[in-house]
Amino acid sequence: GKRRWELTKMAAAPGFHIEAEAVPEAEDAEQSSFGGAIVVTFELDGGRQETLTFQEGHTIDWMKSQLDRQFGVPFEETSLFYNDKMMPDPLSLVDLGITAGMADVRIVARKTA
């Protein structure tokens, strides 16, 4: 199917790097190489909640970058928690047992710096 290229800037100590990835068009979303879709509700500072959709293979790093980009949650100062356990940045959702079809996936974003 059709793909569009999206350029994103992601924080990486000690500097930045640019990463390009193919973003599937809507008709290809279900066939993504990252696995099935997972709807995640984030609990942010001040009781705010935001919802985003990710794929099973997306990493915690990627999720944090999306929170930063879309809602201004600082990437470098944020840790994510699921069931009161910190989610290590290099792991993916499926690595942590979070899979497509799970209902009510709630992740807490806490400022750590």
Secondary structure, 3 states (H helix, E strand, C coil): CCEEEEEEEEEECCEEEEEEEEEECHHHHHHCCCCCEEEEEEECHHHCEEEEEEECCCEHHHHHHHHHHHHCCCHHHEEEEECCEECCCCCECHHHCCCCCCCCEEEEEEECC
